[in-house]
Amino acid sequence: MSVYWGHGGAYETWVEFLRRWSAEEAVDPFALPALVQEHFPGETWERLVLHLGQALDTRLRAWADRLVRAMEATQDEFSAGRTLTQAREGLRPVRALAGHPGLPESLRTRFTDLVDNQIRDLNDQLEHSLDRHATGGSDPRWIEARRRTLRDNALTALLTTPPSHPPIPGAPPPPTPTHDPWSMTPPTTPRRRVITD
């Protein structure tokens, strides 16, 4: 049993990872060991599950706060759609941890369902906020345009795909994108203009 209590044990490895991950530090989920509930005393397992739930909740709350602020700052529907698309990408690591293959299946199911329900709830809150704007006298044209943007870029679209997981231990991690997909790289040489007389 000492392997789970000494330095480098599965419990300590996961708890330290969750502490840093919830603070949004750069940590590697690929190195996390598999967890087997039967290898832990009951109270220790409960504490580990609590750590996992708190880490997921912390990340989701921080993500939701940033999304709300970003949506309030948008000036048009293009920027609103872009914000929602980027927000969906920000949810991928949260869903990936909830469904991490190192967790027992029962925990993966439980936490993935919890995360997905939170995403649905926030999507609904964004829609309901438009109803409040409508009763508050906001421009109906803006409300309908924003409602279309929300539905065309729904956060729940992420739920139609299974959570992405770390690869099998020993396999190289997938390549990390090195550019912003929203940005355009200018040509290295200016285009030549042909001027006719």
Short mmCIF file of the C-alpha atoms (twelve columns), coordinates in Angstrom:
data_MODEL
# 
_entry.id   MODEL 
# 
loop_
_atom_site.group_PDB 
_atom_site.id 
_atom_site.type_symbol 
_atom_site.label_atom_id 
_atom_site.label_alt_id 
_atom_site.label_comp_id 
_atom_site.label_asym_id 
_atom_site.label_seq_id 
_atom_site.Cartn_x 
_atom_site.Cartn_y 
_atom_site.Cartn_z 
_atom_site.pdbx_PDB_model_num 
ATOM 1   C CA . MET A 1   0.000   0.000  0.000   1 
ATOM 2   C CA . SER A 2   2.948   2.337  0.597   1 
ATOM 3   C CA . VAL A 3   3.338   2.808  -3.151  1 
ATOM 4   C CA . TYR A 4   0.232   4.985  -3.016  1 
ATOM 5   C CA . TRP A 5   1.426   7.095  -0.101  1 
ATOM 6   C CA . GLY A 6   5.119   7.583  -0.805  1 
ATOM 7   C CA . HIS A 7   6.550   10.195 -3.101  1 
ATOM 8   C CA . GLY A 8   5.613   9.417  -6.684  1 
ATOM 9   C CA . GLY A 9   2.653   7.249  -5.725  1 
ATOM 10  C CA . ALA A 10  -0.530  7.365  -7.785  1 
ATOM 11  C CA . TYR A 11  -2.481  9.367  -5.177  1 
ATOM 12  C CA . GLU A 12  0.196   12.000 -4.763  1 
ATOM 13  C CA . THR A 13  0.806   12.205 -8.517  1 
ATOM 14  C CA . TRP A 14  -2.879  12.833 -9.259  1 
ATOM 15  C CA . VAL A 15  -3.421  15.295 -6.407  1 
ATOM 16  C CA . GLU A 16  -0.398  17.371 -7.386  1 
ATOM 17  C CA . PHE A 17  -1.477  17.298 -11.038 1 
ATOM 18  C CA . LEU A 18  -5.018  18.394 -10.146 1 
ATOM 19  C CA . ARG A 19  -3.743  21.223 -7.979  1 
ATOM 20  C CA . ARG A 20  -1.601  22.603 -10.784 1 
ATOM 21  C CA . TRP A 21  -4.125  21.846 -13.539 1 
ATOM 22  C CA . SER A 22  -6.916  23.675 -11.726 1 
ATOM 23  C CA . ALA A 23  -4.578  26.690 -11.487 1 
ATOM 24  C CA . GLU A 24  -4.125  26.387 -15.273 1 
ATOM 25  C CA . GLU A 25  -0.438  25.626 -15.059 1 
ATOM 26  C CA . ALA A 26  1.187   23.754 -17.939 1 
ATOM 27  C CA . VAL A 27  1.005   20.121 -16.820 1 
ATOM 28  C CA . ASP A 28  1.068   16.873 -18.761 1 
ATOM 29  C CA . PRO A 29  -1.951  14.545 -18.421 1 
ATOM 30  C CA . PHE A 30  -0.165  11.910 -20.502 1 
ATOM 31  C CA . ALA A 31  1.992   10.899 -17.528 1 
ATOM 32  C CA . LEU A 32  -0.861  10.275 -15.082 1 
ATOM 33  C CA . PRO A 33  -1.011  6.684  -13.816 1 
ATOM 34  C CA . ALA A 34  -4.126  4.562  -13.910 1 
ATOM 35  C CA . LEU A 35  -6.232  4.568  -10.755 1 
ATOM 36  C CA . VAL A 36  -7.723  1.379  -9.313  1 
ATOM 37  C CA . GLN A 37  -10.229 2.029  -6.546  1 
ATOM 38  C CA . GLU A 38  -9.484  -1.255 -4.789  1 
ATOM 39  C CA . HIS A 39  -5.883  -0.151 -4.238  1 
ATOM 40  C CA . PHE A 40  -6.926  2.691  -1.929  1 
ATOM 41  C CA . PRO A 41  -8.507  2.845  1.522   1 
ATOM 42  C CA . GLY A 42  -12.090 4.104  1.297   1 
ATOM 43  C CA . GLU A 43  -11.399 7.538  2.799   1 
ATOM 44  C CA . THR A 44  -8.354  8.054  0.591   1 
ATOM 45  C CA . TRP A 45  -10.370 7.238  -2.514  1 
ATOM 46  C CA . GLU A 46  -13.108 9.649  -1.462  1 
ATOM 47  C CA . ARG A 47  -10.539 12.427 -0.992  1 
ATOM 48  C CA . LEU A 48  -9.099  11.733 -4.434  1 
ATOM 49  C CA . VAL A 49  -12.542 11.880 -6.049  1 
ATOM 50  C CA . LEU A 50  -13.201 15.145 -4.177  1 
ATOM 51  C CA . HIS A 51  -9.935  16.617 -5.500  1 
ATOM 52  C CA . LEU A 52  -10.946 15.672 -9.039  1 
ATOM 53  C CA . GLY A 53  -14.405 17.193 -8.714  1 
ATOM 54  C CA . GLN A 54  -13.034 20.409 -7.243  1 
ATOM 55  C CA . ALA A 55  -10.408 20.749 -9.989  1 
ATOM 56  C CA . LEU A 56  -13.003 20.316 -12.728 1 
ATOM 57  C CA . ASP A 57  -15.343 22.780 -11.019 1 
ATOM 58  C CA . THR A 58  -12.575 25.373 -10.628 1 
ATOM 59  C CA . ARG A 59  -11.621 25.177 -14.293 1 
ATOM 60  C CA . LEU A 60  -15.250 25.319 -15.450 1 
ATOM 61  C CA . ARG A 61  -16.003 28.362 -13.292 1 
ATOM 62  C CA . ALA A 62  -12.929 30.219 -14.543 1 
ATOM 63  C CA . TRP A 63  -13.789 29.286 -18.134 1 
ATOM 64  C CA . ALA A 64  -17.406 30.437 -17.738 1 
ATOM 65  C CA . ASP A 65  -16.348 33.765 -16.200 1 
ATOM 66  C CA . ARG A 66  -13.989 34.455 -19.092 1 
ATOM 67  C CA . LEU A 67  -16.632 33.535 -21.642 1 
ATOM 68  C CA . VAL A 68  -19.243 35.839 -20.115 1 
ATOM 69  C CA . ARG A 69  -16.790 38.754 -20.011 1 
ATOM 70  C CA . ALA A 70  -15.666 38.098 -23.579 1 
ATOM 71  C CA . MET A 71  -19.241 37.910 -24.853 1 
ATOM 72  C CA . GLU A 72  -20.117 41.177 -23.132 1 
ATOM 73  C CA . ALA A 73  -17.164 42.823 -24.868 1 
ATOM 74  C CA . THR A 74  -18.061 41.655 -28.388 1 
ATOM 75  C CA . GLN A 75  -18.951 44.393 -30.851 1 
ATOM 76  C CA . ASP A 76  -20.540 42.342 -33.630 1 
ATOM 77  C CA . GLU A 77  -21.765 38.855 -34.468 1 
ATOM 78  C CA . PHE A 78  -18.514 37.792 -36.101 1 
ATOM 79  C CA . SER A 79  -16.560 38.465 -32.913 1 
ATOM 80  C CA . ALA A 80  -19.311 36.788 -30.863 1 
ATOM 81  C CA . GLY A 81  -19.144 33.678 -33.050 1 
ATOM 82  C CA . ARG A 82  -15.370 33.631 -32.803 1 
ATOM 83  C CA . THR A 83  -15.558 33.924 -29.017 1 
ATOM 84  C CA . LEU A 84  -17.962 30.984 -28.795 1 
ATOM 85  C CA . THR A 85  -15.782 28.863 -31.077 1 
ATOM 86  C CA . GLN A 86  -12.705 29.574 -28.993 1 
ATOM 87  C CA . ALA A 87  -14.683 28.859 -25.834 1 
ATOM 88  C CA . ARG A 88  -15.559 25.401 -27.130 1 
ATOM 89  C CA . GLU A 89  -11.871 24.720 -27.676 1 
ATOM 90  C CA . GLY A 90  -11.220 25.779 -24.095 1 
ATOM 91  C CA . LEU A 91  -13.607 23.073 -22.914 1 
ATOM 92  C CA . ARG A 92  -11.735 20.230 -24.588 1 
ATOM 93  C CA . PRO A 93  -9.076  19.791 -21.883 1 
ATOM 94  C CA . VAL A 94  -11.797 19.838 -19.216 1 
ATOM 95  C CA . ARG A 95  -13.787 17.082 -20.923 1 
ATOM 96  C CA . ALA A 96  -10.567 15.189 -21.606 1 
ATOM 97  C CA . LEU A 97  -9.684  15.122 -17.917 1 
ATOM 98  C CA . ALA A 98  -13.217 14.122 -16.920 1 
ATOM 99  C CA . GLY A 99  -12.933 11.160 -19.300 1 
ATOM 100 C CA . HIS A 100 -9.255  10.409 -18.674 1 
ATOM 101 C CA . PRO A 101 -8.516  6.740  -19.445 1 
ATOM 102 C CA . GLY A 102 -6.600  6.432  -16.162 1 
ATOM 103 C CA . LEU A 103 -9.877  6.820  -14.262 1 
ATOM 104 C CA . PRO A 104 -12.203 3.881  -13.621 1 
ATOM 105 C CA . GLU A 105 -15.098 3.761  -16.068 1 
ATOM 106 C CA . SER A 106 -17.634 4.669  -13.393 1 
ATOM 107 C CA . LEU A 107 -15.750 7.893  -12.606 1 
ATOM 108 C CA . ARG A 108 -15.262 8.733  -16.282 1 
ATOM 109 C CA . THR A 109 -18.997 8.411  -16.866 1 
ATOM 110 C CA . ARG A 110 -19.910 10.336 -13.735 1 
ATOM 111 C CA . PHE A 111 -17.605 13.286 -14.316 1 
ATOM 112 C CA . THR A 112 -18.103 13.494 -18.068 1 
ATOM 113 C CA . ASP A 113 -21.860 13.677 -17.456 1 
ATOM 114 C CA . LEU A 114 -21.345 16.402 -14.841 1 
ATOM 115 C CA . VAL A 115 -19.158 18.463 -17.168 1 
ATOM 116 C CA . ASP A 116 -21.539 18.026 -20.092 1 
ATOM 117 C CA . ASN A 117 -24.491 19.107 -17.946 1 
ATOM 118 C CA . GLN A 118 -22.590 22.228 -16.899 1 
ATOM 119 C CA . ILE A 119 -21.963 23.031 -20.566 1 
ATOM 120 C CA . ARG A 120 -25.654 22.601 -21.378 1 
ATOM 121 C CA . ASP A 121 -26.602 24.815 -18.444 1 
ATOM 122 C CA . LEU A 122 -24.293 27.614 -19.529 1 
ATOM 123 C CA . ASN A 123 -25.538 27.385 -23.102 1 
ATOM 124 C CA . ASP A 124 -29.084 27.778 -21.742 1 
ATOM 125 C CA . GLN A 125 -28.021 30.719 -19.568 1 
ATOM 126 C CA . LEU A 126 -26.675 32.545 -22.612 1 
ATOM 127 C CA . GLU A 127 -30.018 32.063 -24.353 1 
ATOM 128 C CA . HIS A 128 -31.980 33.172 -21.272 1 
ATOM 129 C CA . SER A 129 -29.874 36.313 -20.985 1 
ATOM 130 C CA . LEU A 130 -31.245 37.358 -24.369 1 
ATOM 131 C CA . ASP A 131 -34.780 36.964 -23.038 1 
ATOM 132 C CA . ARG A 132 -33.873 39.360 -20.221 1 
ATOM 133 C CA . HIS A 133 -32.456 41.808 -22.781 1 
ATOM 134 C CA . ALA A 134 -35.736 41.583 -24.700 1 
ATOM 135 C CA . THR A 135 -37.832 42.463 -21.663 1 
ATOM 136 C CA . GLY A 136 -35.362 45.248 -20.869 1 
ATOM 137 C CA . GLY A 137 -36.027 47.000 -24.150 1 
ATOM 138 C CA . SER A 138 -32.930 46.027 -26.174 1 
ATOM 139 C CA . ASP A 139 -33.058 46.268 -29.966 1 
ATOM 140 C CA . PRO A 140 -35.052 43.236 -31.200 1 
ATOM 141 C CA . ARG A 141 -32.881 43.002 -34.308 1 
ATOM 142 C CA . TRP A 142 -29.740 42.690 -32.201 1 
ATOM 143 C CA . ILE A 143 -31.395 40.088 -29.989 1 
ATOM 144 C CA . GLU A 144 -32.399 37.932 -32.952 1 
ATOM 145 C CA . ALA A 145 -28.972 38.279 -34.558 1 
ATOM 146 C CA . ARG A 146 -27.276 37.263 -31.307 1 
ATOM 147 C CA . ARG A 147 -29.677 34.373 -30.839 1 
ATOM 148 C CA . ARG A 148 -28.740 33.068 -34.298 1 
ATOM 149 C CA . THR A 149 -25.078 33.433 -33.427 1 
ATOM 150 C CA . LEU A 150 -25.542 31.447 -30.212 1 
ATOM 151 C CA . ARG A 151 -27.381 28.675 -32.019 1 
ATOM 152 C CA . ASP A 152 -24.991 28.551 -34.954 1 
ATOM 153 C CA . ASN A 153 -22.031 28.333 -32.562 1 
ATOM 154 C CA . ALA A 154 -23.613 26.410 -29.706 1 
ATOM 155 C CA . LEU A 155 -21.277 25.290 -26.926 1 
ATOM 156 C CA . THR A 156 -23.185 22.018 -26.879 1 
ATOM 157 C CA . ALA A 157 -21.859 21.169 -30.352 1 
ATOM 158 C CA . LEU A 158 -18.800 19.881 -28.499 1 
ATOM 159 C CA . LEU A 159 -20.916 17.199 -26.846 1 
ATOM 160 C CA . THR A 160 -21.548 15.376 -30.113 1 
ATOM 161 C CA . THR A 161 -17.931 14.203 -30.151 1 
ATOM 162 C CA . PRO A 162 -16.389 11.931 -27.516 1 
ATOM 163 C CA . PRO A 163 -13.878 13.555 -25.159 1 
ATOM 164 C CA . SER A 164 -10.334 13.506 -26.495 1 
ATOM 165 C CA . HIS A 165 -7.996  11.437 -24.359 1 
ATOM 166 C CA . PRO A 166 -4.271  11.202 -23.898 1 
ATOM 167 C CA . PRO A 167 -2.705  8.564  -26.146 1 
ATOM 168 C CA . ILE A 168 -1.653  5.139  -24.973 1 
ATOM 169 C CA . PRO A 169 1.339   5.429  -22.605 1 
ATOM 170 C CA . GLY A 170 4.573   5.322  -24.558 1 
ATOM 171 C CA . ALA A 171 3.067   6.828  -27.700 1 
ATOM 172 C CA . PRO A 172 4.137   10.348 -28.643 1 
ATOM 173 C CA . PRO A 173 1.596   13.092 -27.881 1 
ATOM 174 C CA . PRO A 174 -0.238  14.670 -30.792 1 
ATOM 175 C CA . PRO A 175 1.428   17.716 -32.333 1 
ATOM 176 C CA . THR A 176 0.503   21.050 -30.804 1 
ATOM 177 C CA . PRO A 177 -0.733  23.708 -33.228 1 
ATOM 178 C CA . THR A 178 1.864   26.448 -33.559 1 
ATOM 179 C CA . HIS A 179 -0.399  29.111 -34.997 1 
ATOM 180 C CA . ASP A 180 -3.666  30.809 -34.253 1 
ATOM 181 C CA . PRO A 181 -6.241  29.353 -36.677 1 
ATOM 182 C CA . TRP A 182 -7.999  32.695 -36.672 1 
ATOM 183 C CA . SER A 183 -4.990  34.660 -37.811 1 
ATOM 184 C CA . MET A 184 -3.703  35.002 -41.347 1 
ATOM 185 C CA . THR A 185 -0.020  35.002 -42.122 1 
ATOM 186 C CA . PRO A 186 0.866   37.829 -44.494 1 
ATOM 187 C CA . PRO A 187 2.823   36.879 -47.589 1 
ATOM 188 C CA . THR A 188 6.604   37.015 -47.182 1 
ATOM 189 C CA . THR A 189 6.979   39.259 -50.214 1 
ATOM 190 C CA . PRO A 190 4.578   41.979 -51.302 1 
ATOM 191 C CA . ARG A 191 2.503   41.338 -54.376 1 
ATOM 192 C CA . ARG A 192 3.608   43.178 -57.471 1 
ATOM 193 C CA . ARG A 193 1.183   45.571 -59.045 1 
ATOM 194 C CA . VAL A 194 1.122   46.028 -62.789 1 
ATOM 195 C CA . ILE A 195 0.263   49.553 -63.808 1 
ATOM 196 C CA . THR A 196 -0.676  50.117 -67.405 1 
ATOM 197 C CA . ASP A 197 -0.466  53.438 -69.179 1 
# 
